[in-house]
């Protein structure tokens, strides 16, 4: 790879890192071609971009980026795959689901909404992070709850009131 090609790859990686708030680093070494293909297919279905990157180029792209990746450049050893997604928990769900059949991929680290997670033991915490759509749904549910209570109280109160009036009119 020539210097110009490396420079172009670093620029592309820097642009990708700047455009997203969800970046996962995983180790998929040791997977055979069929298993790797299945992983790529699972990532595609979950709207996750999966790319194998050179550690030195990714490290330079992280340095060139205006984001603070903290300890993530330190985990760039061995085989590294970059997983990028819009939903913050999508790559973690793909990894967890895929690990039911295989012992790989291993999570090296993640950068999610300016929070840094290092190590495979953080996978469960990342799976439990709610996506933006799930949070909006929860907020809407919470906002609707008091209104539903008021409407149901008014409806039940109206039937009680009409029942009392009917009883009094009959006497």
C-alpha positions as CSV (number, residue, x, y, z in Angstrom):
1,X,0.0,0.0,0.0
2,X,1.5,3.3,-1.0
3,X,1.6,6.4,1.2
4,X,-1.1,8.1,-0.9
5,X,-3.4,5.0,-0.4
6,X,-2.7,5.0,3.3
7,X,-3.4,8.7,3.5
8,X,-6.7,8.2,1.7
9,X,-7.7,5.3,4.0
10,X,-6.9,7.5,7.1
11,X,-9.0,10.3,5.7
12,X,-11.9,8.0,5.0
13,X,-11.7,6.5,8.4
14,X,-11.5,9.9,10.0
15,X,-14.6,11.0,8.1
16,X,-16.5,7.8,9.2
17,X,-15.5,8.4,12.9
18,X,-16.7,12.0,12.7
19,X,-20.0,11.1,11.2
20,X,-21.1,8.5,13.8
21,X,-21.5,8.3,17.6
22,X,-21.4,4.5,17.8
23,X,-18.2,2.7,17.1
24,X,-17.4,-0.9,18.2
25,X,-14.0,-2.6,17.9
26,X,-14.2,-6.4,17.7
27,X,-11.9,-9.4,17.2
28,X,-13.2,-11.8,14.6
29,X,-9.9,-13.7,14.0
30,X,-10.2,-17.4,13.8
31,X,-13.6,-17.4,12.1
32,X,-13.8,-19.4,8.9
33,X,-15.2,-18.0,5.7
34,X,-18.7,-19.3,6.1
35,X,-19.0,-18.0,9.7
36,X,-17.5,-14.6,8.7
37,X,-20.1,-14.4,5.9
38,X,-22.9,-15.2,8.3
39,X,-21.6,-12.4,10.6
40,X,-21.5,-9.9,7.8
41,X,-25.0,-11.0,6.8
42,X,-26.2,-10.5,10.4
43,X,-24.6,-7.1,10.6
44,X,-26.2,-6.1,7.3
45,X,-29.7,-7.1,8.6
46,X,-29.1,-5.1,11.8
47,X,-27.9,-2.0,9.8
48,X,-24.4,-2.3,11.1
49,X,-21.3,-1.6,8.9
50,X,-18.5,-4.2,9.4
51,X,-15.0,-3.6,8.1
52,X,-11.7,-5.1,8.9
53,X,-9.1,-2.3,9.4
54,X,-5.4,-2.0,9.9
55,X,-4.7,-1.0,13.5
56,X,-2.1,1.7,12.7
57,X,-4.4,3.4,10.2
58,X,-7.3,3.4,12.6
59,X,-5.1,4.7,15.4
60,X,-4.0,7.6,13.1
61,X,-7.6,8.3,12.1
62,X,-8.6,8.4,15.8
63,X,-5.8,10.8,16.5
64,X,-6.9,13.0,13.6
65,X,-10.5,13.0,14.7
66,X,-11.8,15.7,17.0
67,X,-13.4,13.1,19.3
68,X,-11.7,11.8,22.5
69,X,-11.5,8.0,22.1
70,X,-9.7,7.7,25.5
71,X,-8.3,4.1,26.0
72,X,-9.6,2.7,22.6
73,X,-6.3,3.2,20.7
74,X,-4.6,1.0,23.4
75,X,-6.8,-2.0,22.5
76,X,-5.8,-1.9,18.8
77,X,-3.7,-5.1,18.8
78,X,-4.2,-8.2,16.7
79,X,-7.1,-8.5,14.3
80,X,-9.5,-5.6,14.6
81,X,-12.9,-5.2,13.0
82,X,-14.7,-1.9,13.0
83,X,-18.5,-1.9,13.5
84,X,-20.4,1.3,12.9
85,X,-24.1,1.8,13.5
86,X,-26.8,4.4,14.0
87,X,-28.4,2.6,16.9
88,X,-26.1,2.5,19.9
89,X,-26.9,-1.0,21.0
90,X,-27.2,-2.7,17.5
91,X,-23.6,-4.0,17.2
92,X,-23.7,-5.3,20.8
93,X,-26.9,-7.2,20.0
94,X,-25.4,-8.7,16.9
95,X,-22.3,-9.8,18.8
96,X,-24.3,-11.3,21.6
97,X,-26.7,-13.1,19.3
98,X,-23.8,-14.4,17.1
99,X,-22.0,-15.7,20.2
100,X,-24.8,-18.1,20.9
101,X,-23.4,-20.2,18.0
102,X,-19.7,-19.3,18.2
103,X,-17.2,-18.0,20.7
104,X,-16.3,-15.0,18.5
105,X,-16.5,-12.1,17.9
106,X,-14.9,-10.7,21.0
107,X,-15.6,-7.1,22.0
108,X,-12.4,-5.1,22.3
109,X,-14.0,-1.8,23.0
110,X,-16.7,0.7,22.1
111,X,-17.3,4.4,21.8
112,X,-21.0,5.1,22.3
113,X,-22.3,8.7,22.6
114,X,-18.9,9.9,24.1
115,X,-18.8,7.1,26.6
116,X,-15.9,4.6,26.3
117,X,-16.3,0.9,27.1
118,X,-13.2,-1.4,27.1
119,X,-13.2,-5.1,27.3
120,X,-15.5,-8.0,26.5
121,X,-17.1,-7.9,29.9
122,X,-18.9,-4.7,28.9
123,X,-21.0,-6.4,26.3
124,X,-24.1,-6.9,28.6
125,X,-24.0,-3.2,29.6
126,X,-23.9,-2.2,25.9
127,X,-26.8,-4.5,25.0
128,X,-28.9,-2.9,27.6
129,X,-28.3,0.6,26.3
130,X,-31.6,1.9,24.8
131,X,-31.5,3.2,21.3
132,X,-32.8,6.7,20.5
133,X,-36.1,5.3,19.2
134,X,-36.7,3.2,22.3
135,X,-36.0,6.3,24.5
136,X,-38.5,8.4,22.5
137,X,-41.1,5.6,22.9
138,X,-40.6,5.5,26.6
139,X,-40.9,9.3,26.9
140,X,-44.1,9.3,24.8
141,X,-45.5,6.5,27.0
142,X,-44.7,8.5,30.2
143,X,-46.3,11.6,28.7
144,X,-49.5,9.7,27.7
145,X,-49.9,8.1,31.1
146,X,-51.3,11.1,33.1
147,X,-53.6,12.0,30.2
148,X,-55.0,8.5,30.1
149,X,-55.6,8.6,33.8
150,X,-57.4,11.9,33.6
151,X,-59.6,10.7,30.7
152,X,-60.5,7.4,32.5
153,X,-61.2,9.2,35.7
154,X,-63.6,11.6,33.9
155,X,-65.3,8.8,32.1
156,X,-65.8,6.7,35.3
157,X,-66.8,9.8,37.2
158,X,-69.4,10.7,34.6
159,X,-71.0,7.2,34.8
160,X,-71.1,7.4,38.6
161,X,-72.6,10.9,38.5
162,X,-75.3,9.8,36.0
163,X,-76.0,6.8,38.1
164,X,-76.5,8.9,41.2
165,X,-78.7,11.4,39.3
166,X,-80.8,8.6,37.9
167,X,-81.3,7.1,41.4
168,X,-82.2,10.5,42.9
169,X,-84.7,11.2,40.1
170,X,-86.4,7.8,40.6
171,X,-87.0,8.6,44.3
